[in-house]
Every structure is written in C-alpha cells, then in structure tokens.
Amino acid sequence: LSGAAGAGTFAGGLSVLPHLTLGMAPLSLSTLRVVAPVALSIAMISILETLLAGKVIEDFVSGEGESPAPSDNDRMLGGLSLGTAASALMGGFGGCGLIPQTLLNAQSGGRGIVSSASYALSMALCVVVAAPLIGSIPIASLAGVMITVALSTIQFRPTMHAV
C-alpha cells in the first residue's frame, strides 16, 4: 500500500495530525466562482448520504425487533456541519455519515454515542500509531476486505424488490 501511495503517506506519529490553518485560499469573487459550485455539490452529496445512513440504521434496528427512536435530522446535519467546518479549518476535507461503516457499526452491536466515539478514536490511533503497519498491507488484501464488507452490507431481497 505504501508503495502505491508513497512512503510519507504512512509515516504515522503526531506530526501527521492536522494543524489549524486559516486563509489558505485568496478571498475573492473569482475564487468564490470556482469553489462555490464544487462546495455546494459536495454539501448536497454529504447531506443526502448522512440522511440516508440514518434511515438505513432505523430500518436495520427495526428489522431486529427493536423500536428505534426516529432520527433527529437537524442534529445529524448540525454535527455534519460542525465537523466539516472543523475539518476545513485544519486543511482537511469534510465527510459524511457513510452507509457501509454505519451499518457495520450497527451490525457489530453499536447503538449509541460511545460506539461512534470508539470508532473515531480507533481511526485516530490507526493514523497516529499503526500507519506504518497499515502501509505494509497488500492492496489485494484490502480489496478482499472491501468486497467482503460490501457483500455483508448489501440487502439483496429489498434491492431485488426495488428493481
């Protein structure tokens, strides 16, 4: 993996953590014309993916016989907005509630904020501590893991009914 991405990508350590950076792009109308359409497109995709992830989890939990609390969409989108803004202030790129990771978390028993926090903490530890080890994993192995996760998260019966 590190051979394809470059050795510095998987250096690890505290130096890989982001630093607060402000004003990287010039604030002008021409910059806004370039950035605004892309930013709006990414924002719409992130919003849709996050809302869909919430709906998938509601359906998954109710399918297991539990009575899920309805998703608080305002709270989810508020968290998405704050996280994206914090990421941008550190030179990063915002994300969203990804359906495969969210579903995998729920299938593993995660139901609350502790499961989300433990996922975030484990990802941070992987970036800081285990990055050199992760960089030595062959790409073919990662592809196999991705295919296995994809096959375990696809709901074949509802998909066939929709088609």
FIVEX-130118 format. One line per 10 residues: number of its first residue (from 1); for each residue x, y, z of C-alpha. Coordinates in steps of 0.2 Angstrom, whole numbers. Layout:
N
NUM) X Y Z ~ ...
//
This chain:
163
1) 0 0 0 ~ 14 12 4 ~ 22 8 -12 ~ 7 14 -22 ~ 3 29 -11 ~ 21 35 -6 ~ 31 31 9 ~ 27 48 18 ~ 8 44 17 ~ 10 31 31
11) 23 39 41 ~ 12 40 57 ~ 16 49 73 ~ 10 65 80 ~ 17 75 65 ~ 3 68 54 ~ -11 76 64 ~ -18 92 56 ~ -14 110 62 ~ -26 125 62
21) -24 134 46 ~ -33 150 41 ~ -34 159 25 ~ -26 147 13 ~ -36 152 -2 ~ -37 170 -8 ~ -54 178 -3 ~ -60 185 -20 ~ -75 184 -31 ~ -65 173 -44
31) -61 161 -30 ~ -79 160 -25 ~ -85 157 -43 ~ -73 142 -44 ~ -76 135 -26 ~ -95 138 -24 ~ -102 125 -36 ~ -90 112 -30 ~ -93 115 -12 ~ -112 115 -15
41) -111 99 -24 ~ -101 91 -10 ~ -113 98 3 ~ -128 91 -6 ~ -120 73 -8 ~ -114 74 11 ~ -132 79 17 ~ -140 65 6 ~ -128 52 12 ~ -130 57 30
51) -149 57 30 ~ -149 40 20 ~ -137 32 33 ~ -149 37 47 ~ -164 30 38 ~ -154 14 34 ~ -150 12 53 ~ -168 15 58 ~ -173 1 46 ~ -160 -11 52
61) -164 -8 70 ~ -182 -10 67 ~ -179 -26 57 ~ -171 -33 73 ~ -187 -31 83 ~ -181 -15 92 ~ -191 0 92 ~ -179 14 86 ~ -180 32 90 ~ -183 42 75
71) -168 51 68 ~ -165 69 73 ~ -161 75 56 ~ -157 93 62 ~ -145 86 75 ~ -137 75 62 ~ -134 89 50 ~ -129 101 63 ~ -115 88 68 ~ -110 86 50
81) -109 105 48 ~ -98 107 63 ~ -87 93 59 ~ -85 99 41 ~ -81 116 47 ~ -68 110 59 ~ -60 99 46 ~ -59 114 34 ~ -50 125 47 ~ -37 111 48
91) -34 110 30 ~ -45 94 28 ~ -59 88 18 ~ -76 86 26 ~ -85 69 27 ~ -102 62 30 ~ -112 48 38 ~ -106 33 27 ~ -119 20 25 ~ -107 4 25
101) -97 10 40 ~ -113 15 49 ~ -121 -2 45 ~ -106 -12 50 ~ -106 -2 67 ~ -124 -7 70 ~ -122 -25 65 ~ -107 -26 77 ~ -119 -20 91 ~ -116 -1 91
111) -131 9 96 ~ -125 25 104 ~ -113 39 105 ~ -100 28 113 ~ -99 17 98 ~ -96 32 87 ~ -83 39 98 ~ -74 22 99 ~ -74 22 80 ~ -67 39 79
121) -54 35 92 ~ -49 19 84 ~ -47 28 67 ~ -36 42 76 ~ -25 28 84 ~ -23 19 67 ~ -17 36 59 ~ -5 40 73 ~ 1 24 79 ~ -2 10 66
131) 1 19 50 ~ 17 11 46 ~ 10 -7 49 ~ -6 -2 39 ~ 5 4 24 ~ 13 -14 23 ~ -4 -22 19 ~ -5 -28 1 ~ -18 -19 -10 ~ -26 -35 -15
141) -29 -39 4 ~ -38 -23 6 ~ -48 -26 -10 ~ -54 -43 -2 ~ -59 -35 14 ~ -69 -21 4 ~ -78 -34 -6 ~ -82 -45 10 ~ -89 -29 19 ~ -99 -24 3
151) -107 -41 2 ~ -111 -42 20 ~ -120 -25 20 ~ -130 -27 4 ~ -148 -31 7 ~ -151 -42 -8 ~ -170 -45 -5 ~ -175 -27 -4 ~ -164 -22 -18 ~ -172 -36 -29
161) -189 -29 -24 ~ -184 -12 -29 ~ -178 -17 -46
//
